[in-house]
Amino acid sequence: MNLDINRIRRDFPILEQQVYGKTLVYLDNGATTQKPNVVIDKICEMYRKYNANIHRGVHYLSEKSTQFYEESRQTVAHFINASSNKEIIFTKGTTDSVNLIAHAFGDRFLKKGDQVLVTALEHHANLVPWQMICQKTGAELKIIPINEKGEILQDKYRELLSDRCKILSLTHVSNSLGTIVPIKEMIAQAHAYHIPVLVDAAQSVQHIPVDVQELDCEFLAFSGHKIYGPTGIGVLYGKTEWLEKLPPYQGGGDMIDDVEYQKSTYAEIPLKFEAGTSNYVDAIALAEAIKYISNIGLKNIAAHEQEILRYATEQMLKIEGLKIIGTAAQKASAISFTLKNVHNLDAGMILDKMGIAVRTGHHCAQPLMKKLGITGTIRVSFAIYNTKDEVDVLISALQKLKQMFN
């Protein structure tokens, strides 16, 4: 399928603006993606026509809002091929989802002497919560190492698997290096030791098809704002049997069955994990974002982004003094790099004045940067609306940047 990228770009109004007199070139999609009109319009429609709290009222607005919210849960379940709507929990985002599992799982199943496995590639969101629960329970956090390309050392991973390990939590795609982790194989190896697995899919679901039943993971998390949806909304998938075993993470309205002054009983899943007034408007808008990319097709999106990734990589390697950080054989559409004699923060600020938005710094992966012996990188990350022409603008700007500092 040949995608009409110019038509797709017209769906994203923010791309039409100028920054400092230059046409915006937005290459910070790993941090957050821009929003198509259908998502923006859905948010406006909900507040203009249907706004009412869900699961509580018997009036028309509440019933419509509840209907749309639960239909959105169905949309998400279909998108990742969950076996039931009940396996979809709406959260604030990936960070919230990981914290939910880390603390609910840790409180119930972790004790002194147990181990938790994560990889050296992890975003802070899939590292710090596990540090916190390990400190609380006395469990030990073990790190799966990587090679110089940014690939997980599979032999070291297998050595770390044991009966002491109670959960594996790993990224699907590295936000800082773009490495695509072979999670299906790693999940199967963990299951040989009866180890449940949480997948951080924040950087994968918008780029490549994800099927939770095929992967056979126990849990999976992603954020709405990285998949062309709103901020403040995310998803936690969990197998039914595991969600029923875990205690609630938070207490309040909507997650209860019966409340007395001294005790309470809790609602069935997924409501057991959705305390308080849910972010129902953004959950509904997230469903619109998922429908939008589903209509384009994840395989078509992946093919386009891989073409942009290959082209950008080829052009960057022609720039003397530019070093790509993270050269895994399998990568998603992100490139981290350094420029000789140019600090990454200086590069980011100067590129901004040229109308180009990139990410600089440690990308919420400080331990990884320290391991690589650097303070940070310049990162460009691509989405469905990016073009080779934008890559050419970036390459020209990097050449100018290099000349300035030389």
Secondary structure, 3 states (H helix, E strand, C coil): CCCCHHHHHCCCHHHHCEECCEECEECECCCCCCCCHHHHHHHHHHHHHHCCCCCCCCCHHHHHHHHHHHHHHHHHHHHHCCCCHHHEEEECCHHHHHHHHHHHHHHHHCCCCCEEEEECCCCHHHCHHHHHHHHHHCCEEEEECECCCCCECHHHHHHHCCCCEEEEEEECECCCCCEECCHHHHHHHHHCCCCCEEEECCCCCCCCCCCHHHHCCCEEEEEHHHCCCCCCCEEEEECHHHHHHCCCCCCCCCCEEEECCCCEEECCCCHHHCCCCCCHHHHHHHHHHHHHHHHHCHHHHHHHHHHHHHHHHHHHCCCCCEEEECCCCCECCEEEEEECCECHHHHHHHHHHCCEECEEECCCCHHHHHHHCCCCEEEEECCCCCCHHHHHHHHHHHHHHHHHHC
